[in-house]
Amino acid sequence: MNDIPVSEEQAWMRALASAGPDLLESGWEKLAVKPDYRLLRPVETGMTLLRGRIGGSGRPFNFGEATLTRAAVELAAGERGYAYLLGRRPREAELAAVFHALLKTPERRAEVEALIVRPALAAREAKEAAERAAVLPTKIDFSTMVRGDG
């Protein structure tokens, strides 16, 4: 198996988790060759504990729970892929796991990056930019406000 930098694999996982059903399905349909794979375990939906920190740096506390779907696959060539997606999304989790395994295959990486990873990251960046633009008009610059003497 290849040694893939953790940061690169994290970027793949982030892109696959945010890709959405339409992008994953269209990517699957556009694959030049569909890979043979098997599920390492049945796709499962369960709960995961969410933890938070006051102010981002305080003591951790249990914030609540969220539904999570996970999938684990193995390609015929031996590469393994995993996916963890919020919500009840078994088909998406299975496809994301297959794409994760394909990304570990050097000869298939460029194809999957073009079909899924780059479009998913671009869509995520566009969504975040739109959210920032929507919030920007409400920004208050406290350093320009005049304090009252009264």
C-alpha positions in Angstrom: 0.0 0.0 0.0 1.1 3.6 -0.6 2.2 6.0 2.1 -0.2 8.9 1.7 0.3 12.1 3.7 -2.4 12.4 6.4 -3.3 15.9 5.4 -4.0 14.8 1.8 -6.1 11.9 3.0 -8.0 14.2 5.3 -8.7 16.5 2.4 -10.1 13.6 0.4 -12.3 12.5 3.3 -13.6 16.0 3.8 -14.4 16.3 0.1 -16.1 12.9 0.0 -18.2 13.6 3.1 -19.4 16.9 1.6 -19.8 15.8 -2.0 -23.5 15.0 -1.7 -25.6 12.3 -3.5 -25.7 14.0 -6.9 -22.0 14.4 -7.3 -21.2 10.9 -5.9 -23.8 9.2 -8.2 -22.7 11.2 -11.3 -19.0 10.4 -10.5 -19.9 6.8 -10.2 -21.7 6.8 -13.6 -18.7 8.7 -15.3 -16.0 6.3 -14.0 -14.1 4.9 -17.0 -14.0 1.4 -15.3 -16.2 0.5 -12.4 -14.1 -1.2 -9.7 -14.8 -4.6 -8.2 -15.2 -4.2 -4.5 -16.7 -5.9 -1.4 -18.0 -4.5 1.8 -15.8 -5.3 4.7 -18.9 -5.0 6.9 -22.4 -4.0 6.2 -23.0 -0.3 5.9 -24.1 0.8 9.3 -26.1 3.8 10.7 -25.7 4.6 14.3 -25.1 7.4 16.7 -21.9 9.3 17.6 -21.2 11.6 20.5 -20.5 15.2 19.7 -18.1 17.0 22.0 -17.6 20.8 22.3 -15.5 23.4 24.1 -16.6 26.7 25.5 -14.9 29.3 23.3 -13.1 26.6 21.4 -10.5 26.2 24.0 -12.3 25.5 27.3 -12.8 22.1 28.9 -14.5 19.6 26.7 -18.1 18.7 27.3 -20.7 16.4 25.8 -22.7 18.5 23.4 -25.1 15.9 22.1 -25.5 13.1 19.6 -25.8 12.9 15.9 -26.7 10.1 13.4 -23.7 8.8 11.5 -23.4 6.3 8.6 -20.2 4.5 8.0 -18.9 2.2 5.3 -15.8 0.2 4.7 -14.9 -1.5 1.4 -12.0 -3.4 -0.2 -11.2 -3.2 -3.9 -10.2 -6.4 -5.7 -6.6 -5.1 -5.8 -6.6 -4.8 -2.0 -7.0 -1.1 -1.3 -9.4 -0.3 1.5 -11.6 2.7 1.7 -13.7 4.2 4.5 -16.4 6.8 4.8 -18.2 8.5 7.7 -21.1 10.7 6.8 -23.5 12.6 9.1 -27.1 11.4 8.7 -28.7 8.3 7.3 -27.0 8.0 3.9 -26.0 4.4 3.2 -25.6 4.7 -0.6 -23.5 7.8 -0.3 -21.3 6.3 2.4 -20.7 3.2 0.2 -19.8 5.3 -2.8 -17.6 7.6 -0.8 -15.7 4.6 0.6 -15.2 3.2 -2.9 -13.9 6.5 -4.1 -11.6 6.7 -1.0 -10.2 3.3 -2.0 -9.7 4.5 -5.6 -7.9 7.6 -4.4 -5.3 5.3 -2.8 -4.7 3.7 -6.2 -2.1 5.8 -8.0 -3.5 5.0 -11.5 -7.0 6.0 -10.6 -6.3 9.0 -8.3 -6.4 11.7 -11.0 -9.7 10.5 -12.4 -11.4 10.5 -9.0 -9.9 13.9 -8.1 -11.3 15.3 -11.3 -14.7 13.7 -10.9 -15.3 14.1 -7.2 -12.6 15.8 -5.0 -12.0 19.1 -6.9 -15.8 19.7 -7.7 -16.7 18.9 -4.0 -14.0 21.2 -2.6 -15.0 24.0 -5.1 -18.7 23.7 -4.1 -17.8 23.8 -0.5 -15.6 26.9 -0.9 -18.4 28.6 -2.9 -21.0 27.8 -0.2 -18.7 29.1 2.5 -18.0 32.3 0.5 -21.7 32.8 0.0 -22.3 32.4 3.7 -19.5 34.9 4.5 -20.9 37.4 2.0 -24.4 37.0 3.6 -23.0 37.7 7.1 -20.6 40.5 6.1 -23.2 43.3 6.0 -24.0 42.6 9.7 -20.4 43.1 10.8 -19.8 45.8 13.4 -16.4 47.5 13.7 -16.3 48.4 17.4 -13.0 50.2 17.0 -14.7 53.0 15.1 -17.6 53.5 17.6 -17.4 56.6 19.8 -17.8 56.0 23.5 -20.2 58.2 25.4 -18.9 60.5 28.1 -21.9 60.3 30.0 
